[in-house]
Every structure is written in structure tokens, then in C-alpha cells.
Amino acid sequence: MGNALEKTGSRFTTRFRYFNRLVVPLHKQSGAFSKGFFAALQNEVFINTTHRSHVNGRWFDQNRLYMAVGYRLSKRADLETGYLNQYLKAAGNNANTVNHIWQLALYTRL
């Protein structure tokens, strides 16, 4: 059957992500921050909006807290490293998951 739909066991769900990030230059600059060392703090919360029973049965899904230091190479690129704490809410009475992650990243801006 060329165009027949197949049931694969996949489930569709949606969630809302709220992302906040603060970047603080570690030295004074006149004008916009375009080069140098910085500290960064960010938090990201994931909220289940549809079909919660397919994920963990709750509104709250996960939280990601990240702290980093980095160097702004130019107005278009940052290199940073830091610690990410990822908290995942489990389904039912299962144990929640906490991941401790060391991250190295190169961010580019258009």
C-alpha cells in the first residue's frame, strides 16, 4: 500500500518553553558589549500543554539551570563553558531525574 498510513506507536504532545538568559560583561565597556569575558546565567522551564499523559501526566516537565563563563569573540560569536543542571519530572511515582552536565559551546548570531 503506497500511501497508506501506518501506526508506529508515536505520540504527539506539545509543551511551552520559557527561556531567560542574562549575560554580564566582566569588565567595563563603553557602548554595546562586543568583545571580552562575561558571566552568563540562564533558566529554562518546560510546561506540558497537551497530552500530558503521554509524557509524565503533569503540567511541569523539566527545568534547566545553566551557569557559565565565556569570551565574546565578536558581535556575532561567543565561546563559553559552564555547568547545566537538568531536572526532569518523572511519570507517576517514579524517581525524578537530575542530570549534571559540563558544556562547552560556540554560539553564533546572524
Biopython code that builds the backbone (N, CA, C, O; Angstrom):
import numpy as np
from Bio.PDB.StructureBuilder import StructureBuilder

atoms = [
    (1, "MET", "N", (0.846, -1.174, 0.000)),
    (1, "MET", "CA", (0.000, 0.000, 0.000)),
    (1, "MET", "C", (0.891, 1.236, 0.000)),
    (1, "MET", "O", (1.481, 1.569, 1.028)),
    (2, "GLY", "N", (0.994, 1.898, -1.098)),
    (2, "GLY", "CA", (1.904, 3.021, -1.265)),
    (2, "GLY", "C", (1.682, 4.207, -0.343)),
    (2, "GLY", "O", (2.643, 4.699, 0.249)),
    (3, "ASN", "N", (0.447, 4.688, -0.197)),
    (3, "ASN", "CA", (0.189, 5.899, 0.590)),
    (3, "ASN", "C", (-0.599, 5.633, 1.855)),
    (3, "ASN", "O", (-1.143, 6.575, 2.431)),
    (4, "ALA", "N", (-0.685, 4.417, 2.306)),
    (4, "ALA", "CA", (-1.463, 4.092, 3.491)),
    (4, "ALA", "C", (-0.744, 4.584, 4.746)),
    (4, "ALA", "O", (0.483, 4.533, 4.837)),
    (5, "LEU", "N", (-1.530, 5.058, 5.708)),
    (5, "LEU", "CA", (-0.964, 5.471, 6.989)),
    (5, "LEU", "C", (-0.640, 4.240, 7.816)),
    (5, "LEU", "O", (-1.390, 3.264, 7.826)),
    (6, "GLU", "N", (0.491, 4.301, 8.512)),
    (6, "GLU", "CA", (0.878, 3.202, 9.389)),
    (6, "GLU", "C", (0.920, 3.691, 10.815)),
    (6, "GLU", "O", (1.364, 4.808, 11.080)),
    (7, "LYS", "N", (0.462, 2.866, 11.737)),
    (7, "LYS", "CA", (0.535, 3.211, 13.150)),
    (7, "LYS", "C", (1.903, 2.760, 13.653)),
    (7, "LYS", "O", (2.222, 1.571, 13.620)),
    (8, "THR", "N", (2.719, 3.727, 14.126)),
    (8, "THR", "CA", (4.088, 3.417, 14.537)),
    (8, "THR", "C", (4.256, 3.405, 16.048)),
    (8, "THR", "O", (5.321, 3.037, 16.544)),
    (9, "GLY", "N", (3.245, 3.792, 16.775)),
    (9, "GLY", "CA", (3.388, 3.880, 18.227)),
    (9, "GLY", "C", (3.839, 5.252, 18.680)),
    (9, "GLY", "O", (3.988, 5.487, 19.880)),
    (10, "SER", "N", (4.057, 6.155, 17.753)),
    (10, "SER", "CA", (4.461, 7.517, 18.108)),
    (10, "SER", "C", (3.270, 8.282, 18.685)),
    (10, "SER", "O", (2.121, 8.034, 18.319)),
    (11, "ARG", "N", (3.560, 9.201, 19.581)),
    (11, "ARG", "CA", (2.516, 10.038, 20.168)),
    (11, "ARG", "C", (2.934, 11.489, 20.047)),
    (11, "ARG", "O", (4.113, 11.818, 20.172)),
    (12, "PHE", "N", (1.970, 12.347, 19.805)),
    (12, "PHE", "CA", (2.238, 13.770, 19.648)),
    (12, "PHE", "C", (1.817, 14.513, 20.899)),
    (12, "PHE", "O", (0.728, 14.290, 21.428)),
    (13, "THR", "N", (2.684, 15.398, 21.372)),
    (13, "THR", "CA", (2.357, 16.248, 22.504)),
    (13, "THR", "C", (3.041, 17.597, 22.290)),
    (13, "THR", "O", (3.997, 17.692, 21.520)),
    (14, "THR", "N", (2.562, 18.624, 22.956)),
    (14, "THR", "CA", (3.187, 19.941, 22.843)),
    (14, "THR", "C", (3.537, 20.449, 24.227)),
    (14, "THR", "O", (2.946, 20.038, 25.226)),
    (15, "ARG", "N", (4.510, 21.351, 24.269)),
    (15, "ARG", "CA", (4.877, 21.966, 25.539)),
    (15, "ARG", "C", (5.317, 23.398, 25.299)),
    (15, "ARG", "O", (5.740, 23.768, 24.204)),
    (16, "PHE", "N", (5.207, 24.176, 26.332)),
    (16, "PHE", "CA", (5.602, 25.577, 26.328)),
    (16, "PHE", "C", (6.983, 25.658, 26.964)),
    (16, "PHE", "O", (7.224, 25.054, 28.009)),
    (17, "ARG", "N", (7.898, 26.411, 26.330)),
    (17, "ARG", "CA", (9.247, 26.604, 26.877)),
    (17, "ARG", "C", (9.429, 28.078, 27.200)),
    (17, "ARG", "O", (9.166, 28.946, 26.367)),
    (18, "TYR", "N", (9.881, 28.350, 28.415)),
    (18, "TYR", "CA", (10.177, 29.723, 28.806)),
    (18, "TYR", "C", (11.678, 29.797, 29.084)),
    (18, "TYR", "O", (12.187, 29.105, 29.965)),
    (19, "PHE", "N", (12.383, 30.642, 28.325)),
    (19, "PHE", "CA", (13.837, 30.722, 28.376)),
    (19, "PHE", "C", (14.248, 32.138, 28.777)),
    (19, "PHE", "O", (13.824, 33.110, 28.152)),
    (20, "ASN", "N", (15.060, 32.252, 29.804)),
    (20, "ASN", "CA", (15.593, 33.528, 30.288)),
    (20, "ASN", "C", (17.103, 33.420, 30.342)),
    (20, "ASN", "O", (17.629, 32.414, 30.819)),
    (21, "ARG", "N", (17.819, 34.438, 29.861)),
    (21, "ARG", "CA", (19.289, 34.413, 29.875)),
    (21, "ARG", "C", (19.809, 35.795, 30.206)),
    (21, "ARG", "O", (19.336, 36.798, 29.671)),
    (22, "LEU", "N", (20.796, 35.837, 31.101)),
    (22, "LEU", "CA", (21.451, 37.073, 31.493)),
    (22, "LEU", "C", (22.943, 36.932, 31.207)),
    (22, "LEU", "O", (23.576, 35.970, 31.644)),
    (23, "VAL", "N", (23.504, 37.895, 30.470)),
    (23, "VAL", "CA", (24.938, 37.928, 30.177)),
    (23, "VAL", "C", (25.496, 39.211, 30.777)),
    (23, "VAL", "O", (25.018, 40.305, 30.475)),
    (24, "VAL", "N", (26.524, 39.071, 31.639)),
    (24, "VAL", "CA", (27.123, 40.214, 32.320)),
    (24, "VAL", "C", (28.599, 40.319, 31.937)),
    (24, "VAL", "O", (29.381, 39.423, 32.255)),
    (25, "PRO", "N", (28.995, 41.406, 31.253)),
    (25, "PRO", "CA", (30.415, 41.590, 30.934)),
    (25, "PRO", "C", (31.233, 41.681, 32.226)),
    (25, "PRO", "O", (30.770, 42.251, 33.214)),
    (26, "LEU", "N", (32.443, 41.123, 32.220)),
    (26, "LEU", "CA", (33.274, 41.124, 33.425)),
    (26, "LEU", "C", (34.237, 42.307, 33.475)),
    (26, "LEU", "O", (35.081, 42.380, 34.369)),
    (27, "HIS", "N", (34.121, 43.223, 32.534)),
    (27, "HIS", "CA", (34.898, 44.461, 32.567)),
    (27, "HIS", "C", (34.067, 45.577, 31.930)),
    (27, "HIS", "O", (33.179, 45.309, 31.121)),
    (28, "LYS", "N", (34.352, 46.802, 32.290)),
    (28, "LYS", "CA", (33.585, 47.936, 31.780)),
    (28, "LYS", "C", (33.887, 48.179, 30.310)),
    (28, "LYS", "O", (35.021, 48.033, 29.854)),
    (29, "GLN", "N", (32.849, 48.552, 29.587)),
    (29, "GLN", "CA", (32.976, 48.906, 28.175)),
    (29, "GLN", "C", (32.084, 50.095, 27.899)),
    (29, "GLN", "O", (31.025, 50.250, 28.507)),
    (30, "SER", "N", (32.517, 50.924, 26.988)),
    (30, "SER", "CA", (31.636, 51.997, 26.557)),
    (30, "SER", "C", (30.827, 51.475, 25.375)),
    (30, "SER", "O", (31.383, 50.860, 24.464)),
    (31, "GLY", "N", (29.543, 51.712, 25.386)),
    (31, "GLY", "CA", (28.681, 51.236, 24.305)),
    (31, "GLY", "C", (28.278, 49.786, 24.496)),
    (31, "GLY", "O", (28.350, 49.248, 25.601)),
    (32, "ALA", "N", (27.854, 49.158, 23.406)),
    (32, "ALA", "CA", (27.390, 47.774, 23.433)),
    (32, "ALA", "C", (28.546, 46.812, 23.697)),
    (32, "ALA", "O", (29.676, 47.052, 23.273)),
    (33, "PHE", "N", (28.251, 45.728, 24.397)),
    (33, "PHE", "CA", (29.244, 44.704, 24.706)),
    (33, "PHE", "C", (29.583, 43.947, 23.426)),
    (33, "PHE", "O", (28.742, 43.220, 22.898)),
    (34, "SER", "N", (30.816, 44.111, 22.917)),
    (34, "SER", "CA", (31.185, 43.500, 21.651)),
    (34, "SER", "C", (32.382, 42.565, 21.732)),
    (34, "SER", "O", (32.623, 41.799, 20.800)),
    (35, "LYS", "N", (33.141, 42.609, 22.834)),
    (35, "LYS", "CA", (34.309, 41.733, 22.946)),
    (35, "LYS", "C", (34.748, 41.657, 24.401)),
    (35, "LYS", "O", (34.713, 42.659, 25.115)),
    (36, "GLY", "N", (35.169, 40.455, 24.851)),
    (36, "GLY", "CA", (35.704, 40.292, 26.190)),
    (36, "GLY", "C", (35.032, 39.178, 26.973)),
    (36, "GLY", "O", (34.143, 38.490, 26.471)),
    (37, "PHE", "N", (35.476, 39.015, 28.218)),
    (37, "PHE", "CA", (34.967, 37.964, 29.100)),
    (37, "PHE", "C", (33.608, 38.353, 29.682)),
    (37, "PHE", "O", (33.307, 39.532, 29.871)),
    (38, "PHE", "N", (32.792, 37.324, 29.960)),
    (38, "PHE", "CA", (31.468, 37.546, 30.548)),
    (38, "PHE", "C", (31.071, 36.353, 31.403)),
    (38, "PHE", "O", (31.643, 35.268, 31.294)),
    (39, "ALA", "N", (30.082, 36.577, 32.254)),
    (39, "ALA", "CA", (29.433, 35.512, 33.007)),
    (39, "ALA", "C", (28.001, 35.409, 32.484)),
    (39, "ALA", "O", (27.405, 36.415, 32.099)),
    (40, "ALA", "N", (27.455, 34.207, 32.470)),
    (40, "ALA", "CA", (26.090, 34.002, 31.970)),
    (40, "ALA", "C", (25.312, 33.136, 32.953)),
    (40, "ALA", "O", (25.853, 32.215, 33.564)),
    (41, "LEU", "N", (24.037, 33.455, 33.087)),
    (41, "LEU", "CA", (23.112, 32.690, 33.916)),
    (41, "LEU", "C", (21.833, 32.541, 33.111)),
    (41, "LEU", "O", (21.299, 33.523, 32.594)),
    (42, "GLN", "N", (21.342, 31.313, 33.006)),
    (42, "GLN", "CA", (20.086, 31.118, 32.283)),
    (42, "GLN", "C", (19.235, 30.061, 32.958)),
    (42, "GLN", "O", (19.733, 29.196, 33.678)),
    (43, "ASN", "N", (17.939, 30.154, 32.707)),
    (43, "ASN", "CA", (16.989, 29.182, 33.215)),
    (43, "ASN", "C", (15.944, 28.923, 32.133)),
    (43, "ASN", "O", (15.501, 29.838, 31.440)),
    (44, "GLU", "N", (15.567, 27.663, 32.008)),
    (44, "GLU", "CA", (14.581, 27.275, 31.001)),
    (44, "GLU", "C", (13.597, 26.295, 31.649)),
    (44, "GLU", "O", (13.993, 25.271, 32.207)),
    (45, "VAL", "N", (12.313, 26.631, 31.561)),
    (45, "VAL", "CA", (11.257, 25.815, 32.145)),
    (45, "VAL", "C", (10.402, 25.247, 31.017)),
    (45, "VAL", "O", (10.064, 25.953, 30.067)),
    (46, "PHE", "N", (10.057, 23.973, 31.129)),
    (46, "PHE", "CA", (9.225, 23.292, 30.141)),
    (46, "PHE", "C", (7.894, 22.926, 30.801)),
    (46, "PHE", "O", (7.869, 22.261, 31.837)),
    (47, "ILE", "N", (6.792, 23.364, 30.193)),
    (47, "ILE", "CA", (5.448, 23.093, 30.706)),
    (47, "ILE", "C", (4.686, 22.307, 29.641)),
    (47, "ILE", "O", (4.598, 22.734, 28.490)),
    (48, "ASN", "N", (4.137, 21.158, 30.030)),
    (48, "ASN", "CA", (3.332, 20.366, 29.098)),
    (48, "ASN", "C", (2.004, 21.069, 28.858)),
    (48, "ASN", "O", (1.337, 21.482, 29.806)),
    (49, "THR", "N", (1.617, 21.208, 27.589)),
    (49, "THR", "CA", (0.368, 21.908, 27.278)),
    (49, "THR", "C", (-0.714, 20.990, 26.718)),
    (49, "THR", "O", (-1.901, 21.259, 26.906)),
    (50, "THR", "N", (-0.334, 19.927, 26.044)),
    (50, "THR", "CA", (-1.332, 18.972, 25.535)),
    (50, "THR", "C", (-0.840, 17.553, 25.769)),
    (50, "THR", "O", (0.363, 17.299, 25.833)),
    (51, "HIS", "N", (-1.776, 16.645, 25.895)),
    (51, "HIS", "CA", (-1.499, 15.214, 26.030)),
    (51, "HIS", "C", (-0.448, 14.920, 27.100)),
    (51, "HIS", "O", (0.498, 14.167, 26.864)),
    (52, "ARG", "N", (-0.621, 15.516, 28.264)),
    (52, "ARG", "CA", (0.327, 15.304, 29.376)),
    (52, "ARG", "C", (0.488, 13.832, 29.730)),
    (52, "ARG", "O", (1.559, 13.415, 30.172)),
    (53, "SER", "N", (-0.549, 13.051, 29.542)),
    (53, "SER", "CA", (-0.476, 11.620, 29.901)),
    (53, "SER", "C", (0.562, 10.880, 29.064)),
    (53, "SER", "O", (1.037, 9.824, 29.480)),
    (54, "HIS", "N", (0.925, 11.408, 27.897)),
    (54, "HIS", "CA", (1.948, 10.775, 27.060)),
    (54, "HIS", "C", (3.362, 11.076, 27.549)),
    (54, "HIS", "O", (4.315, 10.415, 27.137)),
    (55, "VAL", "N", (3.502, 12.078, 28.432)),
    (55, "VAL", "CA", (4.838, 12.471, 28.907)),
    (55, "VAL", "C", (5.013, 12.021, 30.353)),
    (55, "VAL", "O", (5.616, 10.980, 30.615)),
    (56, "ASN", "N", (4.487, 12.801, 31.286)),
    (56, "ASN", "CA", (4.617, 12.428, 32.698)),
    (56, "ASN", "C", (3.326, 12.634, 33.480)),
    (56, "ASN", "O", (3.297, 12.419, 34.692)),
    (57, "GLY", "N", (2.257, 13.050, 32.801)),
    (57, "GLY", "CA", (0.963, 13.227, 33.452)),
    (57, "GLY", "C", (0.829, 14.517, 34.231)),
    (57, "GLY", "O", (-0.172, 14.718, 34.919)),
    (58, "ARG", "N", (1.811, 15.394, 34.140)),
    (58, "ARG", "CA", (1.800, 16.642, 34.917)),
    (58, "ARG", "C", (1.998, 17.843, 33.997)),
    (58, "ARG", "O", (2.435, 17.712, 32.853)),
    (59, "TRP", "N", (1.661, 19.021, 34.535)),
    (59, "TRP", "CA", (1.933, 20.251, 33.792)),
    (59, "TRP", "C", (3.434, 20.495, 33.682)),
    (59, "TRP", "O", (3.941, 20.799, 32.602)),
    (60, "PHE", "N", (4.149, 20.358, 34.814)),
    (60, "PHE", "CA", (5.593, 20.611, 34.830)),
    (60, "PHE", "C", (6.330, 19.424, 34.222)),
    (60, "PHE", "O", (6.074, 18.273, 34.579)),
    (61, "ASP", "N", (7.254, 19.715, 33.293)),
    (61, "ASP", "CA", (8.012, 18.659, 32.640)),
    (61, "ASP", "C", (9.479, 18.671, 33.068)),
    (61, "ASP", "O", (9.992, 17.665, 33.559)),
    (62, "GLN", "N", (10.161, 19.819, 32.880)),
    (62, "GLN", "CA", (11.569, 19.873, 33.251)),
    (62, "GLN", "C", (12.042, 21.309, 33.430)),
    (62, "GLN", "O", (11.385, 22.261, 33.007)),
    (63, "ASN", "N", (13.205, 21.437, 34.072)),
    (63, "ASN", "CA", (13.852, 22.723, 34.271)),
    (63, "ASN", "C", (15.339, 22.554, 33.965)),
    (63, "ASN", "O", (15.948, 21.540, 34.307)),
    (64, "ARG", "N", (15.906, 23.566, 33.313)),
    (64, "ARG", "CA", (17.336, 23.565, 33.009)),
    (64, "ARG", "C", (17.948, 24.861, 33.529)),
    (64, "ARG", "O", (17.600, 25.952, 33.077)),
    (65, "LEU", "N", (18.852, 24.728, 34.474)),
    (65, "LEU", "CA", (19.556, 25.872, 35.047)),
    (65, "LEU", "C", (21.010, 25.790, 34.598)),
    (65, "LEU", "O", (21.647, 24.744, 34.730)),
    (66, "TYR", "N", (21.542, 26.908, 34.061)),
    (66, "TYR", "CA", (22.873, 26.908, 33.462)),
    (66, "TYR", "C", (23.656, 28.121, 33.934)),
    (66, "TYR", "O", (23.150, 29.243, 33.921)),
    (67, "MET", "N", (24.904, 27.888, 34.353)),
    (67, "MET", "CA", (25.817, 28.952, 34.762)),
    (67, "MET", "C", (27.100, 28.781, 33.966)),
    (67, "MET", "O", (27.620, 27.671, 33.851)),
    (68, "ALA", "N", (27.624, 29.904, 33.403)),
    (68, "ALA", "CA", (28.786, 29.772, 32.519)),
    (68, "ALA", "C", (29.675, 31.004, 32.578)),
    (68, "ALA", "O", (29.273, 32.073, 33.039)),
    (69, "VAL", "N", (30.891, 30.818, 32.098)),
    (69, "VAL", "CA", (31.799, 31.924, 31.823)),
    (69, "VAL", "C", (32.192, 31.784, 30.352)),
    (69, "VAL", "O", (32.255, 30.682, 29.808)),
    (70, "GLY", "N", (32.451, 32.923, 29.732)),
    (70, "GLY", "CA", (32.765, 32.852, 28.318)),
    (70, "GLY", "C", (33.534, 34.052, 27.835)),
    (70, "GLY", "O", (33.866, 34.965, 28.591)),
    (71, "TYR", "N", (33.803, 34.019, 26.559)),
    (71, "TYR", "CA", (34.509, 35.125, 25.899)),
    (71, "TYR", "C", (33.758, 35.480, 24.630)),
    (71, "TYR", "O", (33.543, 34.627, 23.769)),
    (72, "ARG", "N", (33.359, 36.738, 24.513)),
    (72, "ARG", "CA", (32.721, 37.222, 23.294)),
    (72, "ARG", "C", (33.820, 37.517, 22.289)),
    (72, "ARG", "O", (34.610, 38.443, 22.471)),
    (73, "LEU", "N", (33.865, 36.724, 21.232)),
    (73, "LEU", "CA", (34.884, 36.847, 20.204)),
    (73, "LEU", "C", (34.621, 38.046, 19.298)),
    (73, "LEU", "O", (35.553, 38.710, 18.844)),
    (74, "SER", "N", (33.360, 38.311, 19.044)),
    (74, "SER", "CA", (32.930, 39.421, 18.196)),
    (74, "SER", "C", (31.450, 39.667, 18.465)),
    (74, "SER", "O", (30.853, 38.994, 19.305)),
    (75, "LYS", "N", (30.860, 40.616, 17.765)),
    (75, "LYS", "CA", (29.426, 40.866, 17.921)),
    (75, "LYS", "C", (28.603, 39.658, 17.486)),
    (75, "LYS", "O", (27.426, 39.548, 17.831)),
    (76, "ARG", "N", (29.215, 38.762, 16.736)),
    (76, "ARG", "CA", (28.489, 37.621, 16.172)),
    (76, "ARG", "C", (28.839, 36.262, 16.779)),
    (76, "ARG", "O", (28.232, 35.264, 16.390)),
    (77, "ALA", "N", (29.794, 36.178, 17.719)),
    (77, "ALA", "CA", (30.197, 34.856, 18.221)),
    (77, "ALA", "C", (30.661, 34.908, 19.673)),
    (77, "ALA", "O", (31.388, 35.814, 20.080)),
    (78, "ASP", "N", (30.220, 33.906, 20.449)),
    (78, "ASP", "CA", (30.641, 33.707, 21.839)),
    (78, "ASP", "C", (31.154, 32.288, 22.006)),
    (78, "ASP", "O", (30.624, 31.352, 21.407)),
    (79, "LEU", "N", (32.184, 32.133, 22.818)),
    (79, "LEU", "CA", (32.684, 30.827, 23.219)),
    (79, "LEU", "C", (32.500, 30.757, 24.723)),
    (79, "LEU", "O", (32.934, 31.659, 25.441)),
    (80, "GLU", "N", (31.856, 29.688, 25.218)),
    (80, "GLU", "CA", (31.615, 29.617, 26.661)),
    (80, "GLU", "C", (31.641, 28.195, 27.165)),
    (80, "GLU", "O", (31.489, 27.240, 26.403)),
    (81, "THR", "N", (31.838, 28.071, 28.476)),
    (81, "THR", "CA", (31.796, 26.785, 29.142)),
    (81, "THR", "C", (31.081, 26.968, 30.471)),
    (81, "THR", "O", (31.172, 28.016, 31.110)),
    (82, "GLY", "N", (30.366, 25.919, 30.869)),
    (82, "GLY", "CA", (29.624, 26.045, 32.118)),
    (82, "GLY", "C", (28.954, 24.766, 32.549)),
    (82, "GLY", "O", (29.105, 23.713, 31.929)),
    (83, "TYR", "N", (28.211, 24.887, 33.628)),
    (83, "TYR", "CA", (27.515, 23.770, 34.271)),
    (83, "TYR", "C", (26.015, 23.883, 34.022)),
    (83, "TYR", "O", (25.420, 24.938, 34.241)),
    (84, "LEU", "N", (25.407, 22.786, 33.561)),
    (84, "LEU", "CA", (23.967, 22.711, 33.325)),
    (84, "LEU", "C", (23.383, 21.672, 34.271)),
    (84, "LEU", "O", (23.837, 20.529, 34.310)),
    (85, "ASN", "N", (22.367, 22.080, 35.036)),
    (85, "ASN", "CA", (21.623, 21.171, 35.902)),
    (85, "ASN", "C", (20.264, 20.975, 35.256)),
    (85, "ASN", "O", (19.476, 21.916, 35.159)),
    (86, "GLN", "N", (19.987, 19.753, 34.815)),
    (86, "GLN", "CA", (18.713, 19.440, 34.174)),
    (86, "GLN", "C", (17.888, 18.577, 35.116)),
    (86, "GLN", "O", (18.323, 17.502, 35.528)),
    (87, "TYR", "N", (16.680, 19.059, 35.459)),
    (87, "TYR", "CA", (15.755, 18.344, 36.340)),
    (87, "TYR", "C", (14.560, 17.911, 35.509)),
    (87, "TYR", "O", (13.891, 18.742, 34.896)),
    (88, "LEU", "N", (14.289, 16.600, 35.489)),
    (88, "LEU", "CA", (13.172, 16.041, 34.720)),
    (88, "LEU", "C", (12.168, 15.409, 35.673)),
    (88, "LEU", "O", (12.524, 14.563, 36.494)),
    (89, "LYS", "N", (10.913, 15.825, 35.559)),
    (89, "LYS", "CA", (9.852, 15.269, 36.397)),
    (89, "LYS", "C", (9.401, 13.948, 35.797)),
    (89, "LYS", "O", (9.027, 13.886, 34.626)),
    (90, "ALA", "N", (9.435, 12.903, 36.593)),
    (90, "ALA", "CA", (9.085, 11.561, 36.122)),
    (90, "ALA", "C", (7.576, 11.341, 36.143)),
    (90, "ALA", "O", (6.839, 12.072, 36.805)),
    (91, "ALA", "N", (7.137, 10.341, 35.422)),
    (91, "ALA", "CA", (5.728, 9.951, 35.413)),
    (91, "ALA", "C", (5.401, 9.154, 36.670)),
    (91, "ALA", "O", (6.233, 8.398, 37.171)),
    (92, "GLY", "N", (4.194, 9.330, 37.168)),
    (92, "GLY", "CA", (3.722, 8.559, 38.314)),
    (92, "GLY", "C", (4.578, 8.756, 39.545)),
    (92, "GLY", "O", (4.955, 9.879, 39.881)),
    (93, "ASN", "N", (4.885, 7.651, 40.220)),
    (93, "ASN", "CA", (5.705, 7.684, 41.431)),
    (93, "ASN", "C", (7.156, 7.320, 41.154)),
    (93, "ASN", "O", (7.906, 7.033, 42.087)),
    (94, "ASN", "N", (7.560, 7.325, 39.904)),
    (94, "ASN", "CA", (8.944, 7.013, 39.549)),
    (94, "ASN", "C", (9.869, 8.114, 40.037)),
    (94, "ASN", "O", (9.430, 9.239, 40.276)),
    (95, "ALA", "N", (11.137, 7.798, 40.184)),
    (95, "ALA", "CA", (12.130, 8.772, 40.650)),
    (95, "ALA", "C", (12.380, 9.813, 39.567)),
    (95, "ALA", "O", (12.500, 9.483, 38.387)),
    (96, "ASN", "N", (12.456, 11.070, 39.981)),
    (96, "ASN", "CA", (12.800, 12.152, 39.067)),
    (96, "ASN", "C", (14.260, 12.016, 38.661)),
    (96, "ASN", "O", (15.042, 11.364, 39.352)),
    (97, "THR", "N", (14.629, 12.632, 37.539)),
    (97, "THR", "CA", (15.989, 12.559, 37.032)),
    (97, "THR", "C", (16.669, 13.909, 37.174)),
    (97, "THR", "O", (16.081, 14.945, 36.859)),
    (98, "VAL", "N", (17.904, 13.897, 37.647)),
    (98, "VAL", "CA", (18.730, 15.097, 37.696)),
    (98, "VAL", "C", (20.021, 14.784, 36.950)),
    (98, "VAL", "O", (20.768, 13.883, 37.331)),
    (99, "ASN", "N", (20.274, 15.532, 35.892)),
    (99, "ASN", "CA", (21.494, 15.362, 35.104)),
    (99, "ASN", "C", (22.438, 16.516, 35.378)),
    (99, "ASN", "O", (22.023, 17.675, 35.368)),
    (100, "HIS", "N", (23.698, 16.211, 35.623)),
    (100, "HIS", "CA", (24.747, 17.208, 35.833)),
    (100, "HIS", "C", (25.626, 17.193, 34.586)),
    (100, "HIS", "O", (26.270, 16.188, 34.286)),
    (101, "ILE", "N", (25.650, 18.326, 33.854)),
    (101, "ILE", "CA", (26.299, 18.359, 32.547)),
    (101, "ILE", "C", (27.306, 19.499, 32.491)),
    (101, "ILE", "O", (26.984, 20.635, 32.840)),
    (102, "TRP", "N", (28.521, 19.199, 32.054)),
    (102, "TRP", "CA", (29.522, 20.234, 31.776)),
    (102, "TRP", "C", (29.464, 20.489, 30.282)),
    (102, "TRP", "O", (29.542, 19.552, 29.488)),
    (103, "GLN", "N", (29.329, 21.744, 29.895)),
    (103, "GLN", "CA", (29.081, 22.077, 28.499)),
    (103, "GLN", "C", (30.125, 23.044, 27.964)),
    (103, "GLN", "O", (30.528, 23.976, 28.661)),
    (104, "LEU", "N", (30.560, 22.827, 26.744)),
    (104, "LEU", "CA", (31.402, 23.750, 26.009)),
    (104, "LEU", "C", (30.640, 24.116, 24.748)),
    (104, "LEU", "O", (30.219, 23.229, 24.005)),
    (105, "ALA", "N", (30.454, 25.420, 24.489)),
    (105, "ALA", "CA", (29.596, 25.829, 23.380)),
    (105, "ALA", "C", (30.178, 27.011, 22.608)),
    (105, "ALA", "O", (30.861, 27.867, 23.170)),
    (106, "LEU", "N", (29.891, 27.035, 21.323)),
    (106, "LEU", "CA", (30.173, 28.162, 20.463)),
    (106, "LEU", "C", (28.835, 28.648, 19.945)),
    (106, "LEU", "O", (28.130, 27.920, 19.246)),
    (107, "TYR", "N", (28.481, 29.886, 20.290)),
    (107, "TYR", "CA", (27.204, 30.479, 19.857)),
    (107, "TYR", "C", (27.481, 31.509, 18.777)),
    (107, "TYR", "O", (28.410, 32.310, 18.890)),
    (108, "THR", "N", (26.672, 31.482, 17.735)),
    (108, "THR", "CA", (26.785, 32.475, 16.673)),
    (108, "THR", "C", (25.462, 33.223, 16.532)),
    (108, "THR", "O", (24.394, 32.669, 16.794)),
    (109, "ARG", "N", (25.542, 34.466, 16.123)),
    (109, "ARG", "CA", (24.361, 35.297, 15.898)),
    (109, "ARG", "C", (24.365, 35.772, 14.456)),
    (109, "ARG", "O", (25.420, 36.064, 13.894)),
    (110, "LEU", "N", (23.206, 35.848, 13.871)),
    (110, "LEU", "CA", (23.083, 36.335, 12.492)),
    (110, "LEU", "C", (23.150, 37.841, 12.438)),
    (110, "LEU", "O", (23.063, 38.424, 11.357)),
]
sb = StructureBuilder()
sb.init_structure("model")
sb.init_model(0)
sb.init_chain("A")
sb.init_seg("    ")
for serial, (resi, resn, name, xyz) in enumerate(atoms, 1):
    if name == "N":
        sb.init_residue(resn, " ", resi, " ")
    sb.init_atom(name, np.array(xyz, "f"), 0.0, 1.0, " ", f" {name:<3s}", serial, name[0])
structure = sb.get_structure()
